[in-house]
Amino acid sequence: MRSAEHLVHEKCVEQTMSPDILPVGSLVYVTSYSPFRGLRGTVQAVNTIADGSEVPFCFYQVAVQGAYINEPIWFEYHEVEAVTPYSVAPLVRL
């Protein structure tokens, strides 16, 4: 018999495969209005709450770089954004 904790972890792992949910190891930028705004970090864990809607409500545990706190910090999904490499526009010759 599986424990409730195991089932929750298993469900989070399945949901992190969704394109809407950032996977563990993703580089993120903190956008929340907090002392961590503007810092970057790495997602350490993902927890979700399924409320029956299409997109689950997510919390990300982020190891924030340059923060005065050494432990990872939890953020709601809307408080972080994935950091993507800068796209380079093609050169236009006149």
Secondary structure, 3 states (H helix, E strand, C coil): CCCHHHHHHHHHHHHCCCCCCCCCCCEEEECCCCCCCCCEEEEEEEEEECCCCCCCEEEEEEEECCCCCCCCEEEEHHHEEECCCCCCCCCCCC
